[in-house]
Amino acid sequence: MRRLCFWLLFAFLIQNAGTGYALANDNEEGVKIMNAHGESMELEFSLYDPGSETIVDYSKYGTFVGVGTDKYEYKITDRKGLAAAVGEGIYPDNSVYKDPTYRVLVTKGKLSGSQWDYVHMDNQELTFYKWATSHDTPAVQQFYTALALEKLGAYTQAIKAYQAVIVHFPRQVGWTFWHTPIYMGRMAMDRIDYLTHKHPELGMKLVDAKIEIENGHNFSLTDDRFAINPGKIIKVSPEDLKPKRVSMAKMKIIQTVGTGETKLVQFENGHWQMQVEGKPFIVKGMAYFPSPVGKGPDEGYVLEEWMTADANKNGKIDSPYDSWVDKNKNNKQDADEKPVGDFELMKQMGVNTIRIYHHATNKELLRQLYKDYGIRVIMGDDLGMYAKGSGAEWYKGTDYTNPEHLENMRQSVREMVNEYKDEPYVLMWMLGNESNYGEVGDPDPVKGKVGLGSNAKSQPEAHYAFVDEAAGIIKSIDPTRPVGFSNGETITIDILSKHSHNIDVFGCNSYRGASGFGDSFWGDAKEFLDKPVLLTEFGCPANFSGKSEEYAEDKQLEFHRGNWEDIVANSAGSGYGNAIGGVVFEFVDEWWKAGPPPKFSAAVHENIGQFPANFPDGWMYEEWLGVTSQGDGSQSPYMRVLRKVYDYYRKVWNE
């Protein structure tokens, strides 16, 4: 997601999500009603009708048919009883319309407009009432009602609302901004799992639930075939929900990949672990390619120039060695703000790996990175994405059926491996970069469709077949290191699974939200590939419309914490046990990312959302993803302002 394009995130926002910004000020205030004396008063949220059952026994109110098959259906036999059990906001109950607060809000015009305008607003009480009475797709309506309840802290009712999606509407979908389907039932399962483990004091657990969707990882619904078991929620001890980690020290290894310093081992319990020099190694990675303010690909700047740039002519590479920290955020270098360099800042942060997407340009620099700072490199080849290595014209794009393009890419891969296979800093090889999203764009960038210089999206079989061939080429030259492929989300993972003989690591760029990646992510990776998983990109922008920088940094930190904790929770000895680490996107803000001129300028730090995405205020701000910023840009490429998320990683990555 680093080139001149609008990143194709698998954003968990429905396509019709409107602007994503908060409503006008009169809808942002707290819910107000008049007391008996005619005085305005604020109300704390409370449910008018929370239902009669904390854990709903659906078997009392209906019949489950075809459980575990594509014929699944829940037939309600006692609609009134079920409505009374589930309570307000949950299908089929409609008591929300009797709620006095709802009636006041309607009278005051507080619930006007589109329900999508309410998703990311501060006042989630308004969001609840708006969604609970909306007329969207039932599964979508129920899911966002549940999400509002969750944000309001009504966790039990939220769990019941998510469960209603699974029981009643497990086949229904929503759509992302990129028009990829979202299976609401699977999302609801992820939310229940998250909430029950995040809040063990609830003593609730979803068991036996499973929604399998054959052909559910492509861009079409017409070939989907479901097997549905809604499971049930049971009462458990809070102790049973606390994470449990198994020691891997004495567990039998049943498989080893790699013959050099870097190995992947699989244990008898199916868990995977990366080992370096015989010791467990979790990738604490960073996407690093600092670009100066005012420069970007449209200005002729090549992103790999950071490895050789020496603008001040002092004999040192600029960003790695000359950057300094603006401690007091005054956008100038004070006497006590000496050059420290990004390499040192990353070392202090606990980074042990950086990701280079497409070859490198300075061997000696990377040798110093490893020797002096202990940081290794994931060396990559974009494999035709962004027309890299294929020789394709950008607007025609890499063609994975074109013999000339294929041979050019083979040669590119061979050159990379032969050039760097003897370098001790190379941790592993990584092919592509969310290459399954590859498509050709409009030749006029002003229209806003820039494209990705690749035809992989329309050629999935040919694309993945070549990925596996390229991985085999790498292994024939360097059998010592693992080879990975970086997919975009789990889209078309079913096709990838058929062409993954030579792929050792499932790399994945994923931006799913503050609670991590979910059971559906880790489970899909386990089911389709059973390979170690490396998050090749994850992160969150430090910008929030209408809020302070401090608030935005808090939200960015919240997302990163949830993502990293989920990675650790699914590493060897815990959870699905297939996580081997992650690569944070990214170290420092890049000011060219919002889009091409004339609409955007690489000299301006754009704070206009580029597209709806699952970030704090519902928008992607491509130029704000750094764990450090460049301040006002006046001292680029040297000035760094450390954000709160930098300090978070400095703590947890050094423990």
C-alpha positions in Angstrom: 0.0 0.0 0.0 2.9 2.3 -0.5 2.8 3.4 -4.1 0.9 6.1 -6.0 -2.6 4.7 -5.5 -5.6 4.9 -3.2 -4.9 1.9 -0.9 -7.3 -0.9 -1.5 -8.1 -1.7 2.2 -10.6 -4.4 3.1 -12.4 -1.6 5.0 -15.2 -2.7 7.3 -17.5 0.1 6.3 -20.5 -0.4 4.1 -20.2 1.2 0.7 -23.1 3.6 1.4 -21.3 5.0 4.5 -21.8 8.6 3.4 -19.2 11.1 4.5 -18.3 9.4 7.8 -18.1 12.7 9.5 -20.1 13.7 12.5 -23.4 15.4 12.2 -24.0 19.1 12.7 -23.5 20.5 16.2 -27.1 20.2 17.2 -26.8 16.4 16.9 -23.5 16.1 18.6 -24.7 17.3 22.0 -25.9 15.0 24.7 -29.5 13.8 24.7 -31.5 16.5 26.5 -35.0 16.4 27.8 -37.0 18.6 30.2 -37.5 17.6 33.8 -40.7 18.3 35.8 -39.6 21.9 36.4 -39.0 22.6 32.7 -35.2 22.5 33.1 -32.9 21.0 30.5 -31.1 17.9 31.8 -28.6 15.4 30.4 -29.6 11.7 30.5 -27.2 8.8 31.0 -28.0 6.0 28.5 -30.2 3.1 29.8 -32.3 0.7 27.9 -36.0 1.1 28.2 -36.4 -2.7 27.7 -33.3 -4.8 28.2 -35.2 -8.1 27.7 -36.0 -10.8 30.1 -33.0 -13.1 29.3 -29.4 -12.3 29.6 -28.5 -15.4 27.6 -31.3 -16.1 25.1 -32.4 -19.7 24.7 -33.6 -19.6 21.1 -34.7 -23.2 21.3 -37.7 -22.1 23.4 -39.0 -19.7 20.8 -38.4 -21.4 17.5 -36.9 -24.3 15.6 -33.4 -24.7 14.0 -33.6 -26.4 10.7 -30.6 -27.7 8.6 -27.9 -26.8 11.2 -24.5 -27.2 9.7 -25.7 -27.2 6.1 -26.7 -24.7 3.3 -30.3 -25.3 4.3 -30.0 -23.7 7.7 -33.0 -21.6 8.9 -34.3 -20.5 12.2 -38.1 -20.6 12.2 -39.7 -18.5 15.0 -42.7 -20.2 16.7 -43.2 -17.8 19.6 -42.5 -14.3 18.2 -43.9 -12.5 21.2 -41.9 -14.6 23.7 -38.6 -14.1 21.7 -39.2 -10.4 21.5 -39.7 -10.2 25.3 -36.5 -12.3 25.8 -34.1 -10.3 23.6 -35.4 -6.8 24.4 -34.9 -3.4 22.9 -33.0 -3.0 19.6 -32.9 -6.7 18.8 -34.9 -8.6 16.2 -37.8 -9.2 16.4 -38.5 -6.8 19.3 -39.8 -3.4 18.5 -40.0 -1.9 22.0 -37.6 0.9 20.9 -40.5 2.7 19.4 -42.1 2.9 22.9 -38.9 4.2 24.5 -39.6 7.7 26.0 -36.1 8.8 25.0 -36.6 7.7 21.4 -39.8 9.7 21.3 -38.2 12.8 22.6 -35.4 12.5 20.1 -37.8 12.1 17.2 -39.8 15.1 18.3 -36.7 17.2 18.6 -35.5 16.1 15.1 -32.4 14.6 16.5 -32.6 11.5 14.3 -33.0 13.0 10.9 -30.8 12.2 7.9 -29.0 9.0 6.9 -28.1 6.3 9.5 -24.6 6.3 8.0 -24.0 9.8 9.2 -24.3 8.5 12.8 -21.8 5.6 12.8 -18.7 7.6 13.9 -20.3 10.4 15.8 -19.4 11.0 19.5 -23.0 10.5 20.8 -23.5 6.8 20.3 -26.9 7.0 22.1 -28.2 8.8 19.0 -26.5 6.2 16.9 -28.3 3.4 18.7 -31.7 4.9 18.3 -31.1 5.8 14.6 -29.8 2.3 13.7 -32.4 0.5 15.8 -35.2 2.2 13.8 -33.5 2.3 10.4 -34.6 0.3 7.3 -31.3 -1.0 6.0 -30.5 -4.6 5.2 -31.6 -6.5 8.4 -28.2 -7.9 9.1 -26.5 -4.6 8.6 -29.1 -2.7 10.7 -28.7 -5.3 13.5 -24.9 -5.2 13.3 -24.6 -1.4 13.6 -27.2 -1.4 16.4 -25.1 -3.9 18.2 -22.0 -1.8 17.6 -23.6 1.3 19.1 -24.6 -0.8 22.1 -21.0 -2.0 22.4 -19.7 1.5 22.3 -22.2 2.6 24.9 -20.9 -0.1 27.3 -24.1 -2.2 27.1 -22.1 -5.3 26.4 -24.7 -8.0 27.3 -27.3 -6.4 25.0 -24.6 -5.9 22.3 -23.8 -9.6 22.4 -27.4 -10.5 22.1 -27.7 -8.1 19.1 -24.7 -9.6 17.4 -26.1 -13.1 18.1 -29.3 -12.1 16.4 -27.3 -11.5 13.2 -26.0 -15.0 13.3 -29.3 -16.7 14.1 -31.6 -14.8 11.8 -29.5 -13.3 9.0 -26.2 -15.4 8.6 -26.2 -15.1 4.8 -26.7 -11.4 4.4 -23.9 -9.1 3.3 -22.9 -5.5 3.3 -20.4 -3.9 0.9 -17.2 -2.1 1.3 -16.3 1.2 -0.4 -14.3 -1.0 -2.8 -17.5 -3.1 -3.5 -16.1 -6.3 -1.8 -18.8 -8.2 0.2 -18.8 -8.2 4.0 -20.4 -11.3 5.5 -22.2 -9.8 8.5 -22.7 -13.1 10.3 -18.9 -13.8 10.4 -18.3 -10.2 11.6 -20.9 -10.7 14.3 -19.1 -13.8 15.5 -15.8 -11.9 15.7 -17.4 -9.2 17.8 -18.9 -11.7 20.2 -15.6 -13.5 20.6 -13.8 -10.2 21.2 -16.3 -8.9 23.7 -16.6 -12.1 25.7 -12.8 -12.4 26.0 -12.3 -8.6 26.6 -14.8 -8.7 29.4 -14.5 -12.1 31.1 -16.6 -10.8 33.9 -19.6 -11.2 31.7 -19.1 -15.0 32.0 -20.4 -15.6 28.5 -19.1 -17.7 25.6 -20.2 -18.5 22.1 -19.7 -22.1 21.3 -20.1 -24.4 18.2 -20.9 -21.4 16.0 -19.5 -21.7 12.4 -20.3 -20.0 9.1 -18.5 -21.6 6.3 -18.8 -19.9 2.9 -17.5 -21.9 -0.1 -16.2 -19.4 -2.7 -16.7 -16.7 0.0 -13.3 -15.1 -0.6 -13.8 -13.7 -4.1 -15.6 -10.6 -5.3 -18.9 -12.3 -6.2 -21.9 -13.6 -4.3 -23.4 -15.7 -7.1 -21.3 -18.8 -6.4 -21.5 -18.7 -2.5 -22.5 -21.9 -0.8 -23.1 -21.7 3.0 -22.8 -24.2 5.8 -24.2 -22.6 9.0 -24.3 -23.5 12.6 -25.4 -20.6 14.8 -24.1 -22.3 17.9 -25.2 -20.9 21.2 -24.0 -18.7 24.0 -23.4 -20.4 27.3 -22.6 -19.3 30.9 -18.9 -19.9 31.8 -16.5 -19.0 34.6 -14.6 -15.7 33.9 -11.5 -17.7 34.6 -12.2 -19.9 31.6 -12.1 -16.9 29.4 -8.7 -15.6 30.4 -6.0 -16.2 27.8 -3.9 -19.3 28.4 -0.4 -19.6 27.0 1.3 -23.0 26.5 5.0 -23.2 26.8 6.6 -24.3 23.5 10.0 -25.0 25.0 9.5 -28.8 25.3 6.9 -29.3 22.6 7.9 -31.6 19.8 8.7 -30.0 16.4 7.1 -31.8 13.5 8.2 -29.6 10.6 11.1 -27.2 9.9 11.3 -24.8 7.0 14.7 -23.2 6.1 18.2 -24.4 6.6 19.9 -21.2 7.6 19.7 -18.8 10.6 16.0 -18.1 9.9 13.8 -21.1 10.3 10.1 -21.7 10.6 9.1 -24.6 12.9 5.7 -26.2 13.4 5.0 -27.9 16.7 2.9 -31.0 17.3 -0.1 -28.8 18.4 0.0 -27.2 14.9 1.4 -23.9 16.1 4.1 -22.0 14.2 7.1 -20.1 15.3 9.9 -18.2 13.6 13.3 -19.0 15.1 16.5 -17.0 14.4 19.8 -18.5 15.5 17.9 -21.2 17.3 15.8 -18.7 19.4 12.2 -17.7 19.1 11.8 -14.6 17.0 8.6 -12.5 16.6 8.8 -9.9 13.9 8.6 -6.4 15.4 8.6 -4.8 12.0 8.5 -1.4 10.4 7.6 -0.2 7.0 10.4 2.4 6.4 10.8 4.6 3.3 10.9 8.2 4.5 10.2 10.7 1.7 11.0 14.4 2.1 8.1 17.0 2.2 7.4 18.3 -1.2 8.7 15.2 -3.0 6.9 12.1 -4.2 6.7 9.9 -7.3 4.8 12.7 -9.2 7.7 15.0 -8.6 10.1 12.4 -9.9 11.2 11.2 -6.5 12.0 7.5 -6.3 11.0 6.1 -3.0 14.2 4.0 -2.6 16.2 7.2 -2.7 16.2 7.3 1.1 19.0 4.8 1.1 21.4 7.2 -0.7 20.1 10.7 -0.1 22.5 13.2 1.5 20.9 16.6 1.1 23.2 18.4 3.5 26.3 16.9 2.0 27.8 15.8 5.3 28.7 12.3 4.2 25.8 10.7 6.1 22.6 9.4 4.7 19.9 11.9 5.7 17.0 10.1 7.5 18.9 7.1 8.9 21.6 9.2 10.6 20.7 12.9 10.6 17.1 13.0 11.8 16.4 14.6 15.2 13.5 14.7 17.6 11.5 17.9 18.1 10.9 17.4 21.8 8.9 20.6 22.4 7.1 20.6 19.1 8.2 24.1 18.1 9.2 23.0 14.6 12.8 24.1 15.0 16.0 22.4 16.1 17.0 23.6 19.6 20.4 23.2 21.1 19.5 20.1 23.0 17.9 18.4 20.0 21.0 16.7 18.5 20.8 14.4 15.5 20.0 10.8 16.5 18.9 9.2 13.2 15.9 7.0 12.4 18.0 3.8 12.8 18.7 4.7 16.4 15.1 5.7 17.0 13.9 2.4 15.6 16.4 0.5 17.7 15.1 2.4 20.9 11.6 1.6 19.8 12.4 -2.1 19.7 12.1 -2.6 16.0 14.0 -5.8 14.9 13.0 -5.8 11.2 12.3 -3.4 8.4 10.4 -4.3 5.3 11.9 -3.3 1.9 9.2 -3.7 -0.7 11.2 -3.9 -4.0 15.0 -4.5 -3.9 17.5 -2.2 -2.2 20.0 0.3 -3.4 22.7 0.5 -0.7 24.1 -2.8 0.7 26.6 -1.0 3.0 23.8 1.0 4.7 21.8 -2.2 5.4 24.9 -3.9 6.7 25.3 -1.0 9.2 21.6 -1.2 10.1 22.2 -4.8 11.1 25.6 -4.6 12.6 25.1 -1.4 14.6 21.4 -1.5 15.4 20.5 -5.2 15.3 17.8 -4.7 12.7 17.2 -7.2 9.9 15.5 -6.8 6.6 12.5 -8.5 4.9 13.7 -8.2 1.3 10.9 -8.0 -1.3 10.0 -7.9 -5.0 6.7 -6.3 -6.0 6.3 -9.0 -8.6 4.5 -6.8 -11.2 2.4 -4.8 -8.8 2.7 -1.1 -9.7 4.2 -2.4 -13.0 7.4 -3.1 -11.0 9.8 -5.7 -12.5 7.5 -6.6 -15.4 8.3 -3.9 -17.9 4.6 -3.2 -18.3 3.2 0.2 -19.2 1.4 1.6 -16.1 -2.0 2.0 -17.6 -1.9 -1.4 -19.4 -0.5 -3.0 -16.3 1.4 -6.2 -15.6 -0.2 -9.1 -17.5 0.3 -12.5 -15.8 -0.4 -14.3 -19.1 2.2 -12.2 -21.1 5.4 -14.3 -21.6 7.5 -11.2 -21.8 6.2 -9.8 -18.6 6.6 -13.1 -16.9 10.2 -13.5 -18.0 11.0 -9.9 -16.9 9.7 -10.7 -13.5 11.6 -14.0 -13.2 14.8 -12.1 -14.0 13.9 -9.4 -11.4 13.4 -12.1 -8.7 16.7 -13.8 -9.7 18.6 -10.6 -9.6 17.3 -9.8 -6.1 18.1 -13.2 -4.6 21.5 -13.4 -6.2 22.3 -9.9 -5.1 21.3 -10.3 -1.4 21.4 -14.1 -0.6 24.8 -13.8 1.1 23.9 -10.7 3.2 23.4 -11.7 6.8 20.8 -9.0 7.4 18.2 -10.6 5.2 15.6 -12.3 7.4 13.4 -13.6 4.7 12.0 -12.9 1.2 8.6 -11.4 0.5 6.9 -11.4 -2.9 4.2 -8.8 -3.9 2.3 -6.3 -1.9 -1.4 -6.9 -1.6 -1.0 -7.9 -5.2 -4.4 -9.6 -5.4 -5.9 -6.1 -5.6 -4.0 -5.3 -8.8 -6.0 -3.5 -11.4 -5.5 -1.0 -14.2 -6.7 2.5 -13.7 -8.0 5.4 -15.7 -5.2 7.1 -17.8 -6.4 10.5 -16.4 -5.3 10.7 -12.7 -7.5 13.9 -12.3 -10.5 11.6 -12.5 -9.3 10.0 -9.3 -8.9 6.4 -10.5 -5.1 5.9 -10.5 -4.9 2.2 -10.7 -2.2 -0.2 -9.5 -0.3 -1.0 -12.7 -1.4 -4.6 -12.6 -4.1 -7.0 -13.9 -3.9 -9.5 -11.0 -7.4 -8.8 -9.8 -8.9 -10.0 -13.1 -6.3 -12.8 -13.5 -6.3 -14.5 -10.0 -5.4 -18.0 -11.2 -2.6 -16.8 -13.5 -1.3 -14.4 -10.9 -1.1 -16.9 -8.0 0.3 -19.6 -10.2 3.2 -17.2 -11.1 3.6 -16.2 -7.4 4.2 -19.8 -6.6 6.6 -20.2 -9.5 8.5 -17.2 -8.4 8.7 -18.5 -4.8 10.1 -21.7 -6.3 12.8 -19.8 -8.1 13.8 -18.2 -4.9 14.1 -21.5 -3.1 16.2 -23.0 -5.9 18.7 -20.2 -5.4 18.4 -19.7 -1.7 17.0 -22.7 0.2 18.1 -21.3 3.6 15.4 -18.6 4.1 11.6 -18.7 4.2 9.7 -17.1 1.3 6.4 -15.2 1.9 3.7 -13.6 -0.2 1.9 -10.4 0.8 -1.8 -10.6 0.1 -4.4 -8.0 0.5 -6.6 -9.2 3.3 -7.9 -12.8 2.9 -9.6 -12.0 -0.4 -9.1 -14.9 -2.9 -7.2 -16.8 -0.2 -9.0 -19.9 -1.5 -7.3 -19.5 -4.9 -4.0 -18.7 -3.3 -4.3 -22.0 -1.3 -4.2 -23.9 -4.6 -0.9 -22.2 -5.7 1.1 -22.1 -2.5 3.4 -25.1 -2.6 6.6 -23.0 -2.5 5.1 -20.2 -0.2 6.2 -20.6 3.4 4.6 -17.5 5.0 1.2 -16.0 4.4 1.9 -12.3 4.5 -1.2 -10.1 4.7 -1.9 -6.4 4.7 -4.9 -5.9 7.0 -6.6 -2.9 8.6 -9.6 -4.3 10.4 -9.9 -2.0 13.4 -9.0 -1.4 17.0 -9.9 -4.9 18.2 -7.5 -6.7 16.0 -8.1 -9.1 13.1 -10.6 -11.5 14.5 -11.2 -15.2 14.6 -12.3 -15.1 11.0 -8.9 -13.9 9.9 -6.8 -16.3 11.9 -9.1 -19.1 11.3 -9.2 -18.6 7.5 -5.4 -18.5 7.4 -5.3 -21.7 9.4 -8.0 -23.5 7.3 -6.9 -22.5 3.8 -3.1 -22.4 4.2 -1.9 -23.7 7.6 1.2 -21.6 7.3 2.7 -19.0 9.6 1.1 -15.6 9.2 3.0 -12.3 9.1 1.0 -9.1 9.1 2.9 -7.3 6.4 1.1 -4.1 7.1 -1.2 -2.8 9.8 -1.7 0.6 11.4 -3.9 3.6 11.8 -3.7 7.3 10.8 -3.2 9.9 13.5 -5.9 12.3 12.2 -9.5 12.6 13.2 -11.8 15.2 11.7 -12.7 18.0 14.1 -10.6 16.7 16.9 -7.3 17.7 18.4 -4.0 16.0 17.5 -3.8 14.6 21.0 -7.2 13.0 20.6 -6.2 11.6 17.2 -3.0 10.2 18.6 -5.0 8.5 21.4 -7.2 6.8 18.8 -4.2 5.8 16.7 -2.7 4.2 19.8 -5.9 2.4 20.6 -5.9 0.8 17.1 -2.2 -0.2 17.3 -2.5 -1.7 20.8 -5.5 -3.8 19.8 -3.7 -5.0 16.7 -0.4 -5.9 18.4 -2.2 -7.6 21.3 -4.1 -9.7 18.8 -0.9 -10.7 17.0 0.7 -11.8 20.3 -2.5 -13.6 21.4 -2.3 -15.8 18.3 1.4 -16.5 18.3 2.9 -19.9 19.2 1.4 -21.1 22.5 -1.8 -19.2 22.3 -5.0 -18.8 20.2 -4.5 -20.1 16.7 -0.8 -20.1 17.1 0.0 -19.1 13.5 1.2 -15.4 14.0 4.9 -14.8 13.7 4.7 -11.0 14.0 3.8 -7.9 12.1 5.1 -4.9 10.2 3.7 -1.5 11.4 2.8 0.9 8.6 4.7 3.2 8.9 7.6 5.0 10.6 7.1 8.6 9.4 4.3 10.4 7.6 4.6 10.7 3.8 3.0 13.9 2.5 2.5 12.8 -1.1 0.1 10.0 -0.4 -3.2 11.7 -0.7 -3.1 11.7 -4.5 -1.5 13.2 -7.6 -1.4 16.9 -8.6 -3.1 19.2 -9.4 -5.6 18.3 -6.8 -3.0 17.4 -4.2 0.5 18.6 -3.4 3.4 16.8 -1.8 4.2 20.0 0.0 0.9 20.0 1.9 0.0 17.7 4.8 -3.5 16.9 3.6 -6.1 16.2 6.3 -9.0 15.5 4.0 -10.1 11.9 4.1 -9.4 10.0 0.9 -12.0 7.3 1.2 -14.2 5.5 3.8 -12.3 3.0 5.9 -12.4 1.3 9.3 -10.5 4.0 11.2 -11.5 6.2 14.1 -13.7 8.6 12.3 -14.5 6.4 9.3 -11.9 7.8 6.9 -8.4 7.0 5.6 -5.9 9.8 5.9 -3.0 8.4 3.9 -0.6 11.1 4.9 -0.9 10.5 8.7 0.0 6.9 9.2 3.4 7.4 10.8 4.4 6.6 14.4 6.4 9.8 13.9 5.5 12.9 12.1 7.5 15.6 10.2 5.9 18.4 12.2 5.0 21.4 10.0 7.4 20.1 7.3 9.8 23.0 7.5 12.7 20.9 8.7 12.2 17.9 6.4 13.7 15.4 5.9 15.3 15.6 9.4 12.7 16.6 12.0 10.7 13.9 13.8 7.9 14.3 16.3 7.3 11.1 18.2 3.7 10.2 18.6 2.1 8.3 21.5 2.1 5.0 19.6 5.9 5.2 19.3 6.2 5.3 23.1 3.7 2.3 23.3 5.9 0.2 21.1 9.1 1.3 22.8 7.6 -0.1 26.0 6.0 -3.4 24.8 8.7 -4.3 22.2 11.5 -3.9 24.7 9.9 -5.9 27.5 
